[in-house]
Amino acid sequence: MAKHTTLKRGQLLKYIGKRWKNLNISRDSFIKFLGYDGSGFADVWVEYQGRLLFLSLKEVELAV
């Protein structure tokens, strides 16, 4: 996703990044945007299945 895309709290996103060993996000699942990191808007805080995650903006896209 572009760095200057404006997201609103609660907006639904999809994870498009690489798989992590302890992170299993289905490509069909939605994650909820919580907010930007304070430095540069390149990273975001999201919620997935009750877990708080810190992801790069490059790893998410808008859910349609």
Buried (B, 14 or more C-beta within 10 A) or exposed (E): BEEEEEBEEEBEBBBEEEEEEEEEBEEEEBBBBBEBBEEEBEBBBBEBEEEEBEBEBEBBBEBE
